Every structure is written in structure tokens, then in C-alpha cells.
Amino acid sequence: MPSSVSILIPIYNFDVRPLVNDLHGQCEAAGIGYEILCLDDGSTPDFKQKNKEIWKRPNVIYREMPQNLGRSAIRNALGKAARFEFLLFMDCDSRVVSPLFIQDYLYHAAPDYLLYGGRCYADQPPADSALLFHWYYGRQREQSTAAARSRSPYHSFMTNNFLVPKAIFLDIQFDETLLQYGHEDTLFGMELAVRQVPILHIDNPLEHIGLESVSSFLRKTEQGIENLVQLNRAGKRIETKLLKTQASVEKWGLALPIKWAFSIFKTLMVRQLNSVKPRLWLFDFYKLGMILVKRDKTEP
């Protein structure tokens, strides 16, 4: 079991003080060598002002980037700046749910594989109905046990909560051609598979507390689809359920009617996803229509 860890948190418009306080307390209790390195990637002044307070804690480093680097580049910068052999990456909009979160990671750590702890969501729906869809989607599609994730270890990887040996991370890193949200984790997982770096899935989740409205969620979904199209055009075709479905509908000549239905019913679909009983199959259709439209727009 390693005796030290670098905890790496990219910050963007979120108050990380509770998260850092919890992590700091666990590291102190475990008696390990550690650093909590936080890089702000262009947050608004009010969040910067709040998060500057974490400077006061020992072994906590807070820095502000002069300009926004993006999800991939900021994580690469964190990995390169880290002092210790093991890197624990996490999203800033997370909450620690286990009092043994740090110890569990260190117990399972080894120099030749990556650990993924998972993601969970609150048991009860949010009081704000505008956030309901994100919560429901997360509970149904992103929250799963280690046993379930292990059946497809590379496809189940996400960047919200993982521990990786620094040597492995520096050998792969995130693709910095992806400047906006989406699929940097998918591409990183694919590179792990190509290099035959094992992923060990464990039940050590962080709770995702940064729920977003449907409009914000769909905007990020669109950005992720644009990244998929970009990667495909660059010859970096990756395996996702959406791309497999797209290939099938094109094979059977269904692309045109689906794009037509998407353009006609897009507003109604968004309205339904904003309802108290959102339908995930409708969201899947929304994504399929979106990728077909985006593919057409980017074809030379």
C-alpha cells in the first residue's frame, strides 16, 4: 500500500471548500504523505474568492490559470505538477460519502493498473424540479456497482474519480485537441485498453452534487457529440453505444426519417425531458438525431 498520494482537482465554477476539507481530514487521519492540488480553470470571480480559502490548510495548493485550458489540458497540467507516485483525480462537483475513501483507494493501489471508484447520486430527487432529469439520468445510467462496471471495464471508466500511477498517466494523458466537454474519458479508456493497462473497479464512489438543468445538460450532450464527430473524422473512432446505433440506422437507410423526426419534434422532446417523468429512451433518440445532424454539418 502506498504511503503518499497527490489529490488533483480541476475547478470550474464550483465551491470546493467542503470537498477539500473532507479530503484533508481523511489524509491527516490516515497519517500519509499527501498534497491536494487544485487548479482553477477560469471560474468567475465569486468562486475564486471562495476557493482561495483552501490555501489556509497545510498541503493544499490552489492556483488560478491565466486562461481557460479545457477539461483535458487542465487534467494534464495537474498530473504533470503532482509530486507523488499515485494520482487521485476527481471532479470538483463531488462529495465524499465514505469516511474511508482515501484509505480504500490506497489499500487497492498498485503500480501496474488504474483504479476507478465509481459515481453515485443522492437517494432522494432534488427539491428543484429543473434538476430532476440530471439526477434521474445519473441514477439510471451512471451509478453502478463495481461488479457491474467490471463486466465492461474500459467502457465504464469516467474521469470523476480515479487513481492512477503517475508513470501510466504521463505515458497516456488526455487528448488536448478536445477543447470542450465530452468523451475525453472515453478516449482515455480506449488508450488504456490499447496499451493493455488493467482497470480495477471498486466500490468507492464520490457523489455527484453538481446537478444541472435540462438545457445545460443538453448543451453538454451536444458538445460531447461534436467531440465524437471530431474524433471520428480524425481517425480516432471509438466504441460507444451511440456510434453503433448510428451505424445501424445508416446501414438500414433510416437516417433521413430520423433526422426529419428529430427536427420536427425536438422542442417537444425537450419539454418532455423537463417533465416530472422524463423518458430516457427519448433522450437516446434525441442524441441519435443530434449526431446524424452534426455528422452532416461536418462532412466536407
Steps between C-alpha positions, in 0.01 A plus 500: 500500500649839400570750774439815297258637242441812293132597496426701186190716458431718195262781601245674286222708658449286808563543873759233587545595866285217644666242272852615586419511871377140496800377302742690721350348812520147364862540389600639839323214679671243278844642580617492139705730283266699280428813305167637383571692183215716366523693174225747416428498128334836443226514764305817568642738764250398770606136488867595494451712809335212687751237396804708594421408860633146450852650491485514879525122540837321505588302187224671299611689190265731311590671173305694240566449131541824300252366243268203460691191388212256459416168662788303348782753526422594861516134605829454317637807677397357836661165425827659396512725807431218748780404739407145594497161329122452510249750361141517624292701252150620582242748378447815702122450523540191719427401858684240705255238626731252676713584807755252362507639147875573496599185688297277269676641196845460650420146614428392141767708326775333296755628246365311199128582481242776532230507769153637437276557801173591330237770523178520697205735537282595795229250596228765488418719197603866515257756637549709188297329225725657235777264614287187501604368160873516577445320831280234337744445213790469743318248718400287200803527273810605698457353847598134510684248714859392446376154399281648226772734376754217492303322228611778262794656684623746239159625386399557863792734571430866576733779610300603807681275749806289417846420633784434259878458532665817377722307255194352326321834487795688352537230236140549380358837614177655373457605139532879502343535156169457685444854621139471616299262714463135412670166437849581622438216747383265222816566300720460808332167577558387142870581532517297821348206314739535205799504736351212701501696825247328729221693670395369841150614593425540870201625699641832617277762338482875521155656493436730205342811650535737205159435350408712200183608325377318189615784274852491646507120490393493136755768410777281643352199324526688172863589573577135570341399171705761317811345658393154380461630146837676525674187624341289230613739225853496646510121472460446874172312479404378844239250603186643656140383496402818316750443218388138462138612476592768247676241283196271515244764399721613213543140384124451490430835333325651802718808547282735295167425675667518842650840420160615377330382821773661709456840332120486531475375858814646658311765699246246624777261606670771702169582665448135594851473649410800716194319636467317833522165316781533244547213254855381444412331170396842375835642606669216309301593189594866552869407499461285190330781310766742618796290385343444158452874458850583627655241270335661197617848600865396535530291185729664244 
